[in-house]
Amino acid sequence: MKSPNKFLFMLLMVTSTCMVASSSNWLMTWMGLEINMLGYIPLMFMKENTSESEAAVKYLVPQSLGSTIFIASAIISAYFNSLQTLTLIALCLKLGVAPFHFWFPPVMASLQLLPAFILLTWQKIAPILAISSFSSLLVKTLMPIAMISALWGGIGGLNQTDIRSLLTYSSIGHTGWMLASINSNYIILTAYLTAYILINSSIFTFLIKEHTKSYKQLFSSSEPQKIFILAVSILSLGGLPPLVGFVMKLLVLMFTEAKMIIIFGLIGGALISLFYYLSLTFSTLLSFNKTHLTKTQMVSKQTILFLLSQILSLTLILFLF
């Protein structure tokens, strides 16, 4: 895809997300979600091959189904006021949260890294904002979905050999935590989503530059700085104390209003995710050649982006609390 067209569709996605954030009725929310979907689909075609076409179809069908359920339930609920749960299910389907995530891993497996990054980060904002606008009506339904998503994100990531599959299930788990943060505080939701996007930015910057697909390639760089940055970013995404990912999850647990079984479910999913992140990073770093660690390296773009993401996230947390 040519760069001017790519910029146009990205601008369309940003505009549609702002439309959802500022909408005051379900019709405007639905229009924003549809424009957001239509702006993203052309960005999926980076090399215009059959796998990307297959991914586009797998993405379009559940998104269209979710949109149909959403607008139908929104219209009917205006007369009966009893279908809010169906509206939530439609938004969860569009978001790819468990147990409505059946389309998410196959689509991620067929995408190039840049569209995959957009799907993992920016495409979550509009549905989450739509859910947060009426979450107070559906706390009893929203929190179990958040717990299931956090647990499934942890369990599904076990025994994954492809880095995109790992990040896919990690995203499902983090989406559960974002839904739980909706029940606590909008500021915590904003901080969590911002930290999640920044951490993923540092990881995907490395993956795109190094053309990394599998675990064996993940830490194959001969530059210790890049390996250190990637390892800390992955551990932060897994929620290892005292990194940003852990701080955000701790804030969600401190301020959320949920039953203890929900809290235990969220913690269990986080611990499972942290287990495979630790096994991935430590097993590789312990076998890394120590002679490389003594070499002086120039500060790279990945180093700057990583430090910026960590500093901005911590600064945001300290500013808000």
Rosetta blueprint (number, residue, H / E / L):
1 M L
2 K L
3 S H
4 P H
5 N H
6 K H
7 F H
8 L H
9 F H
10 M H
11 L H
12 L H
13 M H
14 V H
15 T H
16 S H
17 T H
18 C H
19 M H
20 V H
21 A H
22 S H
23 S L
24 S L
25 N L
26 W H
27 L H
28 M H
29 T H
30 W H
31 M H
32 G H
33 L H
34 E H
35 I H
36 N H
37 M H
38 L H
39 G H
40 Y H
41 I H
42 P H
43 L H
44 M H
45 F L
46 M L
47 K L
48 E L
49 N L
50 T H
51 S H
52 E H
53 S H
54 E H
55 A H
56 A H
57 V H
58 K H
59 Y H
60 L H
61 V H
62 P H
63 Q H
64 S H
65 L H
66 G H
67 S H
68 T H
69 I H
70 F H
71 I H
72 A H
73 S H
74 A H
75 I H
76 I H
77 S H
78 A H
79 Y H
80 F H
81 N L
82 S L
83 L L
84 Q H
85 T H
86 L H
87 T H
88 L H
89 I H
90 A H
91 L H
92 C H
93 L H
94 K H
95 L H
96 G L
97 V L
98 A L
99 P L
100 F L
101 H L
102 F L
103 W L
104 F H
105 P H
106 P H
107 V H
108 M H
109 A H
110 S H
111 L L
112 Q L
113 L H
114 L H
115 P H
116 A H
117 F H
118 I H
119 L H
120 L H
121 T L
122 W H
123 Q H
124 K H
125 I H
126 A H
127 P H
128 I H
129 L H
130 A H
131 I H
132 S H
133 S L
134 F L
135 S H
136 S H
137 L H
138 L L
139 V H
140 K H
141 T H
142 L H
143 M H
144 P H
145 I H
146 A H
147 M H
148 I H
149 S H
150 A H
151 L H
152 W H
153 G H
154 G H
155 I H
156 G H
157 G L
158 L L
159 N L
160 Q L
161 T L
162 D E
163 I H
164 R H
165 S H
166 L H
167 L H
168 T H
169 Y H
170 S H
171 S H
172 I H
173 G H
174 H H
175 T H
176 G H
177 W H
178 M H
179 L H
180 A H
181 S H
182 I H
183 N L
184 S L
185 N L
186 Y H
187 I H
188 I H
189 L H
190 T H
191 A H
192 Y H
193 L H
194 T H
195 A H
196 Y H
197 I H
198 L H
199 I H
200 N H
201 S H
202 S H
203 I H
204 F H
205 T H
206 F H
207 L H
208 I H
209 K H
210 E H
211 H L
212 T L
213 K L
214 S E
215 Y H
216 K H
217 Q H
218 L H
219 F L
220 S L
221 S L
222 S L
223 E L
224 P H
225 Q H
226 K H
227 I H
228 F H
229 I H
230 L H
231 A H
232 V H
233 S H
234 I H
235 L H
236 S H
237 L H
238 G H
239 G L
240 L L
241 P L
242 P L
243 L L
244 V H
245 G H
246 F H
247 V H
248 M H
249 K H
250 L H
251 L H
252 V H
253 L H
254 M H
255 F H
256 T L
257 E L
258 A L
259 K L
260 M H
261 I H
262 I H
263 I H
264 F H
265 G H
266 L H
267 I H
268 G H
269 G H
270 A H
271 L H
272 I H
273 S H
274 L H
275 F H
276 Y H
277 Y H
278 L H
279 S H
280 L H
281 T H
282 F H
283 S H
284 T H
285 L H
286 L H
287 S L
288 F L
289 N L
290 K H
291 T H
292 H H
293 L H
294 T H
295 K L
296 T L
297 Q L
298 M L
299 V L
300 S L
301 K H
302 Q H
303 T H
304 I H
305 L H
306 F H
307 L H
308 L H
309 S H
310 Q H
311 I H
312 L H
313 S H
314 L H
315 T H
316 L H
317 I H
318 L H
319 F H
320 L H
321 F L
